[in-house]
Amino acid sequence: MSIVLFMILGALVGITTHCFVQGWQRGGWLVSIALGIFGAGLGAFFGLAVGLYGAGDPVELFASVGGAVLVLVAYHTAAQRRRWHERGEIR
């Protein structure tokens, strides 16, 4: 799969995630898109490295979207916990 397709898929997942996360977000749209692109590449690379599929398999699309979603969920969870900590809600 081409790098351009990873970037498009990652950007779409980043934009979608940014729309669904409520409240103020540090970094805004650009961070969400960048993390989506990074996660898409990471998910596809991990699947290829482990040998779950070969290059160009359709499963690679699902792995890249899954990687992007995982990276974005981890980022937004960590950011939410940091906001709670800054407000004194978590000790």
N, C-alpha and C positions, 0 to 999 in steps of 0.2 A: 504494500500500500504506500502511496506517496506521502511525502511530508506535508504537502498542501492539504490533502484530505484529513490528516491528523489535526492540522491547524483549524480547518473548517469545523470538524466535529467537536474539537475542544472548545472553540469559540462559541458554538451553539449551546453546548452544555453549560459553559460559563455564564452566558447570557440568561439561559433558562433558570439556572440556580440563583442568579442574582435577583431575578424577578420573584422567586418563591420565598427567599429569605426575608423575614420581616425586620423592620427597624433599621437604624443607621449602621452602615458597614464601613469599616476603615478600608481605604484603598479604592473603593467603588468598583465601577465596571471594569477598569483595566486590570485590576488584581484578579477578579473573577475570571476574566477571559484568559489571562496569562496562566492561572492555575488550571483552568480547563484544558488548555493546550498542553501544558506540562503533564497533566494526568493522563491525557489521551496517548501521548507518546510513551509514557511510563507503563501504562497498562498493556499496550501492544508489544513493547520491548520485553516486558516480563513474560508474557505468554510465549513469545518466540524463544526467549532464552531458556525457559523451562521445557520447551518442546511440546506444548499443548496443541500447537497447530503449526502449519507451514506458512511461509510468506505468501500473501495474496489470498489466503482462505477467507471466506465470509465471516468466520468466527472472529477474525481480527478486528472487525468493526465493533462487535459487542465488547470485546476486551478493551478497546480504546475508550469506548463510552463508559464502561464500568470503572476503568482507572480514573477517568476524569471526575466521575461522580464521587468516588472514594476520596480523592484528593480534596475536592471542594467541600465535602461534608466534614472531613477532618479539620480543614482550615476554619470553617464557620463555627464548628463546635469549640475549637480552641479560642477563637476570637470571642465567642459568647462567654466562655468561662473567664477570660481575662476581664471582660466588662463587669462580670459579677464580682470578681475579686477587687477591682478598682472601686466599686461601690460599697465594698465591705460585706457583701452578701455571702461570700465564701471565705472561710478563715483558713 
